[in-house]
Amino acid sequence: MSTLRFKTNLQCGGCVRTVTPFLNEAVGEGLWAVDVSTEQKVLEVKDNQVDASVVLNAVAEAGFEAEEIQ
């Protein structure tokens, strides 16, 4: 299983709660996590069936920004 990683502008638990329904619908519950304790606020998606554009669109729909990182 591959992992996609994204730098985001999610700042806190409230931001994560806001984006949760969008990411759960786009990639599935339990297949993603955000570490808001890091400088880049990294979102990791653990699913090799999901295209990065799907994740980027879900984050944008929630009103946030994301950029794929390696």
WOBELFEN-V696565 format. One record per residue. N is the residue number from 0. RES is the residue in one letter. SS is DSSP state (H for helix, E for strand, C for the rest). PHI is phi in whole degrees, -180 to 180 (999 if undefined). OMEGA is omega in whole degrees, -180 to 180 (NA if undefined). Layout:
n res ss phi omega
N RES SS PHI OMEGA
N RES SS PHI OMEGA
//
This chain:
n res ss phi omega
0 M C 999 180
1 S C -90 179
2 T E -124 173
3 L E -93 -180
4 R E -125 -178
5 F E -137 169
6 K E -83 -177
7 T E -129 173
8 N C -108 174
9 L C -71 -172
10 Q C -107 -172
11 C C -155 178
12 G H -61 178
13 G H -65 177
14 C H -64 180
15 V H -64 177
16 R H -62 180
17 T H -66 -176
18 V H -82 -176
19 T H -52 -178
20 P H -63 180
21 F H -69 180
22 L H -73 177
23 N H -61 179
24 E H -70 -175
25 A H -76 -174
26 V H -122 179
27 G C 107 180
28 E C -64 178
29 G C 83 -179
30 L C -104 -179
31 W E -145 177
32 A E -157 178
33 V E -120 175
34 D E -104 -178
35 V C -80 179
36 S C -85 179
37 T C -94 -180
38 E C -62 -178
39 Q C -87 -180
40 K C 50 -170
41 V E -74 173
42 L E -100 176
43 E E -114 177
44 V E -119 -176
45 K E -104 179
46 D C -165 -179
47 N C -81 179
48 Q C -96 -176
49 V C -104 176
50 D C -82 -179
51 A H -57 -179
52 S H -63 178
53 V H -65 179
54 V H -66 180
55 L H -59 179
56 N H -66 180
57 A H -64 179
58 V H -65 179
59 A H -65 178
60 E H -60 179
61 A C -79 178
62 G C 95 -179
63 F C -123 180
64 E C -117 176
65 A E -148 179
66 E E -140 -179
67 E E -66 176
68 I E -127 -180
69 Q C -95 NA
//
